[in-house]
Amino acid sequence: MPDDKKMPDAVSSSAKTRDQYESYPYPARDPDDEDKRLITGSPGNWDEVVHFVFGGRDPSAKGKIRILVAGGGTGDALVMLAQQARDRKAKAEIVYIDLSESSRAIAEARIKRRNLEKNVTFVTGSFVDLAVEHGPFDYIDCCGVLHHLPDPDAGLRALSDALKPSGGMGLMVYGELGRTGVYHMQEMMERMNAEAGGARRLNFGKALFNSLPGTNWLKRNPFVGDHVHGGDAGFYDLLLHQQDRAYRVDEVFDFTEQAGLRLQNFVEPMRYDPTTYCSRHDVLDRAVHVPFRARAALAELMAGNITKHTFYVVKAKNKVKPPMPSEDAIPFFTRVDGPALARSVAKTGNIKITFTGLAVTRTMPAASPAILSRIDGKRSIGEIYKMFDPKPEKYEFNAQFAVMYSVLSAANIMYLHLPEKK
Ligand SMILES: C[S@@+](CC[C@H](N)C(=O)[O-])C[C@H]1O[C@@H](n2cnc3c(N)ncnc32)[C@H](O)[C@@H]1O
């Protein structure tokens, strides 16, 4: 029996969520734009999934993979994954599930525009009830959805049940600290018994927002902007949602573990590392010699700008790890132009990375420009070494590669592919 039938509260919360996304499909997208650009991002970018979920070995190279996009909305992750699968000539079967018919209509139009409909199945309903029926899946993408469920824990357990033992998920849930002010706005709406939904709620919300003084936390928070840049759908989604919660790092770990899952890492990993924010040894001495969970929780408090937690999980028993540099690992760039990065590092000796308003500079090892300029996504680390003339000592090259890779992978700029096992 669907959860909704057992829990009257859940019925009204799910109905409000569905009504919101029927009126304001999110994010606002125009299928005509598919001719101009492909939207890519985290979670779900296939290279990132292979890195975090499959230990650097792409399962789609070997056979058919099954993907679920749970709460697929207007289709960003669906379109990205379907297009990336086609570009790789991978056999992928993708299932999209969403409560909202109008969001689905936009996602379907985007998929048709790219002629990708052959391997995509569209389902209207709740993935909490339907995921297992359509599974099992190698990869599940659930971005910006679980925090809108009446019972997010049950929602994640339902997804976990639909996952193959070797599979994994890319998830995004809201971050509490970076969204300071958002819940003040939602509380004001609640206290004033604001309109229940639709355009009346939107108009009231806008009137309230526009009347707030400059001292209000939302007005002072530069890290959230959907209400300013995301149109009516963005304003509604950020500030007027009636079923919405946010997580601190410790809660993300608990959330993951109660569903029988293991958190592989956050994206970008660097944001969850206290050394990104502080260089004082006396402080770091107490911050870094603690388990991953405690380090990440401290980093969140230090940073203050984490508005959402994007992270990858696998089954608790699955011991897979992201790949580490080795002779036959093949490095490749994501999200950056490699030759341009090589030139910039050659000029400055540094790399500057910006995360939601915070710029972080890292010194790069001396051999970085020479290594970066030889990375083409095909050569292994061993082959790159052989191209050097004169050759540095092997241990020196490996040490420099390792330092460079630790910076770039933590910033989500470079990953490694591993060759297929023979
Ligand atoms: C904020 S949107 C995110 C859309 C998309 N994942 C993205 O990141 O662009 C949330 C979506 O989740 C859907 N949703 C919420 N609860 C759901 C459920 N139980 N089953 C299926 N879809 C759900 C909503 O209809 C909405 O389209």
The ligand as an ORCA input file, in Angstrom:
! r2SCAN-3c Opt
* xyz 0 1
  C      13.245     20.752     -6.699
  S      12.620     19.705     -7.939
  C      14.123     18.954     -8.478
  C      14.052     18.447     -9.886
  C      15.319     17.787    -10.413
  N      15.726     16.654     -9.637
  C      16.440     18.785    -10.508
  O      17.389     18.709     -9.715
  O      16.410     19.646    -11.400
  C      11.840     18.412     -7.012
  C      11.067     17.435     -7.885
  O      10.792     16.266     -7.119
  C       9.487     15.824     -7.426
  N       9.026     14.981     -6.301
  C       8.850     15.320     -5.007
  N       8.461     14.244     -4.282
  C       8.427     13.200     -5.152
  C       8.114     11.813     -5.017
  N       7.772     11.291     -3.849
  N       8.170     11.036     -6.121
  C       8.502     11.556     -7.333
  N       8.810     12.854     -7.510
  C       8.775     13.667     -6.435
  C       8.703     17.100     -7.626
  O       7.513     16.901     -8.348
  C       9.727     17.961     -8.355
  O       9.631     17.844     -9.740
*
